[in-house]
Amino acid sequence: MAQILVCYGTSEGQTEKIAERIGDRLSERGHRAPVRNVDESDPDPGGYDAVLIGSSIHMGGHQSPVETFITENLEVLGALPTGFFQVSLSAASDDPGERAEAANYVEDFEESTGFHPDRVGLFGGALRYSKYGFLKRLLMKQIAKRSSGDTDTSRDYEYTDWGEVDAFAADFAAFVEGRLGERSPGEE
Ligand SMILES: Cc1cc2nc3c(=O)[nH]c(=O)nc-3n(C[C@H](O)[C@H](O)[C@H](O)COP(=O)(O)O)c2cc1C
């Protein structure tokens, strides 16, 4: 059994929902996988065998508490198996240019933070009109008009492919299990 920290930053809760799902999948495989909001709990990655970090994209940028967490723990993270998952509308788009943008966000993030995760997942997010204030609702309606076309603000929309999330969790778990299996006896 591995100790895997799953931590995330979120604005409207979709990244939290995905992090919880990944935590459940890892637990089902027999691992201990606490799920923590980096903005609320300032987790210490030092005591874990592996770390998985999630962030949503807002206005082209990642969650600043996630950036802070990574910057403050860069050395520890560099020595552990790590994964990163990003939640955005671009990742769910039919337009290859938009999907490439989602990949570019990760590339820029790796460059600016110096964090180079072993595994990366790009997931579609959600439009939570019910949680937005007046201005944000207007802004997101304009953005949606150009992308998904889902502009009915009386309801929410979810674009996350849960099968992809489960596959990512399984792949990360297998990767961590492989890495731990490579440890020589006495390193435990
Ligand atoms: C104000 C705002 C700005 C956003 N900007 C972007 C963006 O620049 N690119 C993108 O792909 N998605 C963008 N999104 C979509 C979010 O990434 C998506 O809603 C995601 O599910 C948010 O996850 P969270 O609830 O964990 O914060 C934006 C959403 C909001 C509300």
The ligand as a Gaussian input file, in Angstrom:
#p B3LYP/6-31G(d) Opt

LIG

0 1
 C      -14.157000      33.249000     -14.565000
 C      -13.771000      31.998000     -15.289000
 C      -12.726000      32.001000     -16.183000
 C      -12.374000      30.846000     -16.885000
 N      -11.336000      30.892000     -17.767000
 C      -11.027000      29.780000     -18.487000
 C       -9.966000      29.811000     -19.435000
 O       -9.264000      30.808000     -19.604000
 N       -9.730000      28.692000     -20.165000
 C      -10.463000      27.541000     -19.991000
 O      -10.221000      26.571000     -20.689000
 N      -11.458000      27.467000     -19.072000
 C      -11.755000      28.568000     -18.322000
 N      -12.761000      28.517000     -17.396000
 C      -13.481000      27.254000     -17.190000
 C      -13.055000      26.526000     -15.915000
 O      -11.772000      25.990000     -16.057000
 C      -14.081000      25.449000     -15.594000
 O      -15.304000      26.083000     -15.281000
 C      -13.667000      24.517000     -14.477000
 O      -14.648000      23.526000     -14.312000
 C      -13.464000      25.259000     -13.162000
 O      -13.033000      24.341000     -12.177000
 P      -13.159000      24.669000     -10.626000
 O      -14.621000      24.641000     -10.306000
 O      -12.441000      23.569000      -9.962000
 O      -12.514000      25.993000     -10.404000
 C      -13.104000      29.654000     -16.674000
 C      -14.154000      29.636000     -15.743000
 C      -14.501000      30.786000     -15.058000
 C      -15.639000      30.748000     -14.078000

